[in-house]
Amino acid sequence: MHVLGYISGLFFLALGAILAVLAIISLASGKMKQQSDAEQRQYQRALAKWNTLYYCYRDDIVFVPGESSFASPEQMHAFLYQ
């Protein structure tokens, strides 16, 4: 009977550990989805800005017509995500 109690205890300990891991994975998955949604919105805004972006060869800058801000081509990525 002592061995059966030991095995039963190990079973419930393993079951608890598995449930804890599944709970952590579930929480992490939800957080990753929120982060992914936010990154997707940022990307869509940057893409919309990219589609209106112009390059001035004379001044070597990128800009959006009608806006006062501009950036060098090297800083374009940061400019798109402003």
N, C-alpha and C positions, 0 to 999 in steps of 0.2 A: 504494500500500500504506500510505503514511503517513496518508492520510485515513481509511482503514478502521480503522486502529488508534486514531485520535482518536475516531471515532464509537463504536467498541467501548468505549473508556474512558469516554466520556460515558454510554453505556448502562448500564454497571455502576455508575457513580457515581449515576445517577438511580435505579437499582434499589436500591442501598444506602440512599439517602435515603428512598425509599418504604418500605422494610422498617423503617427506624428510626422513621419516623412511625407506622407500624402498631403497632410494639412499644410506643411511648409511649401511643398511644390505648388499646391493650389493657390496659396497666398502670393508666391513669387510669380506665378503665371498671371494673376490678376494685375499685379504691379507692372509686369512687363507689357501687358496689353495697354495699360494707361500710358506708359512711357511711349509705346509704339504709336498710339493714337496721337499723342502730342507731337512726336517727331514727324508723323505723316502730315499733320496740319502745317508745321513749319516748312516742310519740303514743298507742299502745295503753294504756300505763299511765295517761297523763293522761286519756284518754277514760274509762277505768274509774273513775278518781277523780271525773271530772265527773259520771258517772252516779249517784254517791252524795252529791254536793254539795248542801248546803242553804244558803239565804240567810235571815239573821235581819234582818227589817225594823227592829226596835227598835234593834239595835246596829250595823246596816249592815255586816255581815260575812258572809263565806262560810265554811263549815266542813263537815267530814265528821263525822257523829255517832260518838262513841266515841273520837275523836282529840282531843288537846289543842291542836293548832295551828289557826289560823284566819287569815284575811286580809281586807283590805278588797276590795270589788268591783274597784277599780282595780288591785289586785295579784293578781287571780285567776289570770291566765295563769302568772305565776311560781309561785303556790301549787300549781297543777295539775302543774307540771313539777318540783316538789321531790322 
